[in-house]
Amino acid sequence: MSGIKDIKKIFGGGSSNLRQFTILAALIVIIIIFQVATNGLTLTPGNLINLVSQYSYILILAIGMVMLIIAGHIDLSVGSVAAFSGIVVASAMKSWDLPWPLAIVLGLVVGALIGAWQGFWVAFVGVPAFIVTLGGMLIFRGGNQFIGNANTIPVPDGFTFIGAGYLPDFGPDTGYNNPTLILGLLVAIAIVYGEFRARKTRIALGAEPIPLWVTTIKLVVLVGVVVAATLSFAGGRVGTSFPVSGIILGVLIVLYSFLTRNTIFGRHIYAVGGNRPAAKLSGVNSRRVDFLLMVNMGVLASLAGMIFVARSNASGPQDGLNWELDAIAAVFIGGAAIFGGIGTVAGSIIGGLVMAVLNNGLQLMGVGIDKVQIIKGLVLLIAVSVDVYNKSQGRPSFIGMLTRRRKLDEGTTEPPAVAPTTGSSADLTPSESTRQQ
């Protein structure tokens, strides 16, 4: 019996989100299917580079969206906000000769102000986020067309680096892009360090350590994937490598994963989404949480818009259309609960990659855009309906069951769902959905 438990730990049991593993397994299956169906085109270096470059802005939106959905909100305006920020930045560089680094700062400030505007209505007036952001979708879509006069505005070459740039090459001729090789090495080292650090922490806390053979197999698989991906990205055609937009995305994933899992504010997000009245009684300032989440979403939407404009070399009136739908789909496919309280940044990224690979693979097969939209809609519907059906039948929810952290001891009781607001972050206990490594 212990052997079965040990095998489960390879796949995330006990220390990571099993729901994320389930989605990850689905992603791997989809990749294999398309790799066969496209005669090997899916995993070519050029396609992988394009995949990251084309969908990084949607994944950035998914990071902010999952935090809002965990707290019980939703943002329908992110595509319009991204387009509005993009046109403001492009216009500033063209009309005011604003240097592109300052233009990026301007775009982030615009996003923060928009988020603060919408956050005010949500947090302090009490208007549902659905309504506020629905209005914002109309307001800022119109603002985009008003400022740009429904025209396309080009951006300077320096600005395009954040959306269309790659890691520059240097050093000896290895046949690969050396900075990408270094980046892959650093990621592999970080994975090994993190796994053994977690193992050491379990031992220090008096918990039973995961068997060394389990840790070894897990590391071999993870490092093997990193090595394969590194060689693919580093082996692209001359002048290309890992996209700068992918690096920005990676940094955001690390930062926001830490914020949601290891900070007081992150625990408050889950507390508010899991049980808002109880969170208030425990001293959580739910208005502050709501306001800051809306500001954060505005900033990330602006960043996503600028990355898209940089990649497209211009800002246009059609930018941002349906981006909010792709971001929301990524979050729900990645395991977030419809009514809040459950979800992770990593899960949303995996969900976003499922949609990205699905979209990319169907395009490589020559499937029409109409059929692609139908298939993507069915995938989203199935992903959510399976969980809802299991709940209605009194069965364990896939989302709830697969995100449950294994107790360290058989006799351990469930801690309260709402974290107190005093003391160190180590003393805080998030809701069941947040107890993940």
VOGU-3710 file (C-alpha; in Angstrom, 3 decimals, decimal comma):
1> msgikdikki> 0,000/0,000/0,000  2,839/2,356/0,831  4,334/1,584/-2,556  1,176/2,846/-4,273  1,282/6,013/-2,202  4,921/6,515/-3,130  4,127/6,145/-6,828  1,332/8,692/-6,483  3,818/11,144/-5,023  5,747/11,063/-8,280
11> fgggssnlrq> 2,696/12,559/-9,909  2,071/15,242/-7,349  0,343/13,429/-4,499  1,123/14,915/-1,116  3,160/17,882/-2,203  1,600/19,351/-5,311  -1,703/19,904/-7,005  -3,020/16,691/-8,537  -5,545/18,656/-10,534  -2,644/20,435/-12,206
21> ftilaalivi> -1,063/17,082/-12,984  -4,299/15,876/-14,571  -4,406/18,928/-16,834  -0,689/18,567/-17,518  -1,239/14,937/-18,533  -3,998/16,100/-20,883  -1,609/18,686/-22,336  1,006/16,013/-22,994  -1,561/13,773/-24,693  -2,729/16,674/-26,890
31> iiifqvatng> 0,875/17,457/-27,860  1,537/13,826/-28,790  -1,647/13,637/-30,867  -0,798/16,782/-32,807  2,839/15,743/-33,171  1,647/12,628/-34,972  -1,169/14,346/-36,888  1,109/17,131/-38,177  3,994/14,800/-39,091  6,268/16,233/-36,417
41> ltltpgnlin> 5,613/19,939/-37,001  4,240/20,616/-33,513  7,530/20,139/-31,670  9,843/21,749/-34,196  11,949/24,584/-32,731  10,323/27,188/-34,946  6,789/26,194/-33,950  7,617/26,062/-30,238  9,172/29,527/-30,408  6,127/30,874/-32,244
51> lvsqysyili> 3,802/29,182/-29,748  5,374/30,988/-26,788  5,598/34,268/-28,660  1,994/34,137/-29,926  0,272/33,181/-26,674  2,402/34,767/-23,946  0,077/37,750/-23,654  -2,961/35,482/-23,074  -1,071/33,589/-20,369  -0,161/36,891/-18,699
61> laigmvmlii> -3,854/37,785/-18,639  -4,629/34,363/-17,148  -2,346/35,101/-14,188  -4,368/38,132/-13,184  -7,683/36,519/-14,098  -7,178/33,475/-11,877  -6,589/35,702/-8,859  -9,834/37,566/-9,564  -11,785/34,342/-10,067  -10,379/32,877/-6,855
71> aghidlsvgs> -11,725/35,943/-5,046  -15,137/35,453/-6,654  -14,909/38,067/-9,423  -14,374/38,111/-13,170  -13,038/40,734/-15,582  -14,597/41,082/-19,020  -12,651/44,226/-19,903  -9,089/42,894/-20,111  -9,032/42,752/-23,911  -10,319/46,314/-24,238
81> vaafsgivva> -7,968/47,569/-21,520  -5,031/45,925/-23,305  -6,053/47,543/-26,592  -6,566/50,949/-24,958  -3,180/50,870/-23,227  -1,541/49,754/-26,459  -2,977/52,650/-28,461  -2,046/55,162/-25,737  1,548/53,924/-25,683  1,839/53,826/-29,477
91> samkswdlpw> 0,366/57,328/-29,788  2,703/58,691/-27,103  5,765/57,362/-28,904  4,591/58,661/-32,274  3,121/62,047/-31,315  5,241/62,993/-28,298  8,486/61,235/-29,302  8,395/59,520/-25,922  11,334/57,092/-25,512  10,092/53,525/-25,533
101> plaivlglvv> 11,250/52,661/-21,965  9,207/55,599/-20,650  6,340/54,550/-22,891  6,296/51,153/-21,166  6,120/52,884/-17,788  3,302/55,062/-19,115  1,406/51,973/-20,247  1,723/50,336/-16,832  0,530/53,537/-15,129  -2,458/53,710/-17,491
111> galigawqgf> -3,307/50,099/-16,654  -3,034/50,783/-12,922  -5,312/53,820/-13,193  -7,895/51,841/-15,151  -7,711/49,061/-12,581  -8,124/51,593/-9,769  -11,149/53,107/-11,521  -12,851/49,741/-11,887  -11,681/48,640/-8,461  -13,346/51,658/-6,882
121> wvafvgvpaf> -16,753/50,627/-8,252  -16,266/46,998/-7,267  -14,696/47,397/-3,826  -16,203/50,599/-2,458  -19,474/51,112/-4,325  -20,365/47,425/-4,392  -21,194/47,067/-8,078  -20,540/43,463/-9,215  -17,284/43,102/-11,127  -19,164/41,477/-13,993
131> ivtlggmlif> -21,164/44,668/-14,555  -18,274/47,071/-13,938  -15,960/45,294/-16,360  -18,727/44,830/-18,914  -19,039/48,603/-18,915  -15,255/48,882/-19,017  -15,140/46,603/-22,041  -17,355/49,059/-23,921  -15,696/52,205/-22,566  -12,115/51,254/-23,327
141> rggnqfigna> -12,903/49,627/-26,653  -14,449/52,923/-27,665  -11,481/54,768/-26,162  -9,098/52,735/-28,279  -10,919/53,670/-31,458  -11,339/57,306/-30,395  -7,631/57,881/-29,667  -6,450/56,026/-32,751  -9,241/57,245/-35,018  -9,745/53,566/-35,900
151> ntipvpdgft> -6,303/53,608/-37,563  -3,183/51,520/-37,098  -0,284/53,263/-35,334  3,234/51,819/-35,811  5,757/51,583/-32,973  9,576/52,043/-33,055  11,988/49,129/-33,379  13,290/49,420/-29,816  9,814/48,879/-28,391  9,255/45,715/-30,435
161> figagylpdf> 11,954/43,938/-28,424  9,552/43,084/-25,584  7,174/41,286/-27,952  9,235/40,166/-30,922  12,718/39,996/-29,418  14,811/36,948/-28,533  17,695/36,273/-26,234  20,782/37,564/-28,073  23,564/35,120/-28,797  27,099/35,389/-27,464
171> gpdtgynnpt> 30,059/33,201/-26,624  31,551/30,298/-28,604  29,797/28,673/-31,528  28,048/25,655/-29,983  25,426/25,242/-32,669  22,839/26,490/-30,178  21,829/29,814/-28,693  24,111/30,039/-25,650  21,898/32,283/-23,451  19,008/29,855/-23,937
181> lilgllvaia> 21,271/26,985/-22,874  22,261/28,935/-19,773  18,619/29,731/-19,023  17,696/26,053/-19,284  20,581/25,100/-17,006  19,446/27,603/-14,392  15,881/26,280/-14,534  17,113/22,694/-14,106  19,262/23,689/-11,125  16,310/25,547/-9,586
191> ivygefrark> 14,092/22,464/-9,931  16,655/20,205/-8,261  17,317/22,739/-5,497  13,607/23,277/-4,861  12,870/19,559/-4,637  15,641/18,829/-2,162  14,819/21,966/-0,182  11,225/20,769/0,146  12,498/17,366/1,209  14,734/18,946/3,842
201> trialgaepi> 11,833/21,060/5,122  9,623/17,990/5,565  12,330/16,281/7,586  12,851/19,393/9,725  9,101/19,526/10,466  9,122/15,905/11,563  7,079/14,663/8,606  7,865/11,441/6,812  10,169/12,283/3,902  9,277/11,224/0,392
211> plwvttiklv> 11,400/8,167/-0,527  14,597/9,109/-2,289  13,789/6,923/-5,289  10,532/8,815/-5,795  12,359/12,142/-5,684  14,964/10,823/-8,113  12,391/9,658/-10,681  10,502/12,929/-10,412  13,664/14,956/-10,951  14,779/12,824/-13,897
221> vlvgvvvaat> 11,425/13,404/-15,610  11,296/17,148/-14,886  14,925/17,834/-15,761  14,566/15,700/-18,886  11,637/17,839/-20,037  13,608/21,028/-19,330  16,633/19,751/-21,251  14,526/18,728/-24,245  12,718/22,071/-24,288  15,984/23,983/-23,902
231> lsfaggrvgt> 17,607/22,228/-26,852  14,506/22,847/-28,976  14,368/26,565/-28,223  18,138/26,970/-28,491  18,251/25,077/-31,788  15,951/27,364/-33,743  16,996/29,147/-36,902  19,780/31,688/-36,595  18,578/34,897/-34,987  15,847/33,249/-32,932
241> sfpvsgiilg> 15,925/31,645/-29,499  13,739/31,849/-26,422  11,371/34,847/-26,795  11,747/37,844/-24,494  7,976/37,740/-23,939  8,406/34,187/-22,635  11,003/35,397/-20,132  8,630/38,117/-18,948  5,914/35,477/-18,582  8,230/33,167/-16,653
251> vlivlysflt> 9,200/35,891/-14,192  5,532/36,729/-13,620  4,668/33,065/-13,023  7,337/32,780/-10,339  6,394/36,071/-8,663  2,647/35,471/-8,621  2,975/31,829/-7,604  4,973/33,002/-4,599  2,476/35,782/-3,872  -0,563/33,497/-3,904
261> rntifgrhiy> 1,054/30,647/-1,989  3,439/32,260/0,464  2,162/35,696/1,434  -0,553/37,008/3,722  -2,221/38,822/0,844  -2,321/35,639/-1,211  -3,970/33,768/1,636  -6,493/36,565/2,019  -7,451/36,150/-1,646  -8,372/32,523/-1,037
271> avggnrpaak> -10,107/33,380/2,219  -12,293/36,010/0,557  -13,151/33,713/-2,324  -13,781/30,702/-0,120  -16,048/32,426/2,413  -16,306/36,194/2,219  -18,450/36,718/5,374  -16,156/34,506/7,440  -13,113/36,296/6,051  -14,554/39,657/7,114
281> lsgvnsrrvd> -15,293/38,333/10,607  -11,681/37,165/10,815  -10,433/40,671/10,099  -9,659/40,349/6,388  -10,155/43,655/4,586  -12,106/42,285/1,633  -12,499/45,725/0,037  -8,756/46,192/-0,003  -8,299/42,738/-1,520  -10,872/43,437/-4,241
291> fllmvnmgvl> -9,408/46,843/-5,043  -5,825/45,627/-5,316  -6,851/42,675/-7,466  -8,560/44,998/-9,926  -5,514/47,294/-10,023  -3,275/44,282/-10,586  -5,500/43,045/-13,410  -5,310/46,456/-15,071  -1,514/46,456/-14,931  -1,236/42,925/-16,354
301> aslagmifva> -3,764/43,713/-19,086  -1,729/46,761/-20,058  1,471/44,713/-20,124  -0,193/42,050/-22,280  -1,424/44,744/-24,660  2,031/46,274/-25,005  3,616/42,883/-25,682  1,064/42,214/-28,414  1,593/45,642/-29,978  5,362/45,121/-29,840
311> rsnasgpqdg> 5,032/41,765/-31,568  2,680/43,195/-34,203  4,853/46,304/-34,736  1,718/48,439/-34,484  -1,414/49,122/-32,465  -4,774/48,778/-34,178  -8,524/48,991/-33,510  -8,984/45,213/-33,548  -6,410/44,488/-30,830  -7,646/42,600/-27,784
321> lnweldaiaa> -10,795/41,130/-29,311  -11,958/38,063/-27,322  -8,813/38,005/-25,209  -10,919/37,937/-22,064  -12,621/34,756/-23,258  -9,298/32,995/-23,846  -8,000/34,080/-20,434  -11,155/32,948/-18,641  -11,118/29,624/-20,492  -7,479/29,063/-19,466
331> vfiggaaifg> -8,352/29,667/-15,811  -11,299/27,262/-15,719  -9,554/24,557/-17,718  -6,657/24,954/-15,289  -8,849/23,930/-12,363  -10,363/27,107/-10,924  -13,803/26,800/-9,341  -16,719/28,731/-10,791  -17,746/30,191/-7,433  -14,244/31,125/-6,281
341> gigtvagsii> -11,908/29,906/-3,566  -10,044/27,390/-5,739  -7,393/27,851/-8,404  -3,665/28,289/-8,937  -1,388/30,328/-11,160  0,396/27,212/-12,389  -2,901/25,487/-13,187  -4,075/28,475/-15,217  -0,835/28,521/-17,196  -1,237/24,832/-17,987
351> gglvmavlnn> -4,855/25,444/-18,970  -3,734/28,285/-21,209  -1,144/26,041/-22,835  -3,834/23,437/-23,499  -5,837/26,042/-25,423  -2,714/27,365/-27,151  -1,507/23,935/-28,307  -5,035/23,013/-29,369  -5,372/26,177/-31,398  -1,882/25,878/-32,872
361> glqlmgvgid> -2,214/22,193/-33,727  -5,551/22,641/-35,457  -4,125/25,500/-37,505  -1,148/23,358/-38,536  -3,639/20,726/-39,700  -5,436/23,320/-41,807  -8,647/23,309/-39,768  -10,768/26,416/-40,373  -11,052/29,106/-37,714  -14,782/28,389/-37,365
371> kvqiikglvl> -14,167/24,769/-36,408  -11,297/25,786/-34,132  -13,643/28,030/-32,150  -16,224/25,243/-31,880  -13,649/22,756/-30,594  -12,207/25,227/-28,070  -15,705/25,942/-26,778  -16,446/22,242/-26,363  -13,190/21,694/-24,474  -14,073/24,470/-22,021
381> liavsvdvyn> -17,617/23,186/-21,584  -16,486/19,625/-20,933  -13,749/20,685/-18,492  -16,198/22,598/-16,289  -19,225/20,316/-16,677  -17,353/17,227/-15,488  -16,611/18,900/-12,179  -20,150/20,275/-11,816  -21,642/16,848/-12,586  -19,537/15,117/-9,959
391> ksqgrpsfig> -20,651/17,636/-7,349  -24,324/17,228/-8,287  -24,026/13,447/-7,911  -22,532/13,744/-4,469  -19,202/12,451/-5,706  -15,889/14,061/-4,876  -15,350/17,088/-7,074  -12,405/16,570/-9,413  -11,263/20,058/-8,555  -11,764/19,644/-4,833
401> mltrrrklde> -10,501/16,065/-4,704  -7,431/16,614/-6,805  -6,366/19,827/-5,122  -6,605/18,411/-1,626  -3,278/18,308/0,085  -2,474/15,004/1,730  -2,371/15,259/5,522  1,022/14,760/7,039  -0,416/12,505/9,728  -3,544/10,349/9,638
411> gtteppavap> -4,922/12,022/12,735  -4,452/15,592/11,526  -7,667/17,609/11,497  -8,540/20,197/8,907  -7,486/23,717/9,904  -9,921/26,621/9,606  -10,584/27,979/6,133  -9,884/31,618/6,926  -6,497/32,963/7,883  -6,038/35,430/10,747
421> ttgssadltp> -4,563/38,787/9,882  -1,948/38,962/12,581  1,307/37,130/12,999  3,776/35,892/10,424  2,803/34,321/7,144  3,865/30,955/8,504  1,059/31,141/11,060  -1,630/31,732/8,459  -3,776/28,896/7,168  -5,356/29,252/3,732
431> sestrqq> -8,484/27,464/2,641  -8,227/23,878/1,522  -7,666/24,902/-2,048  -4,537/26,841/-1,307  -2,617/24,236/0,612  -0,318/23,204/-2,161  3,397/23,208/-2,721
//
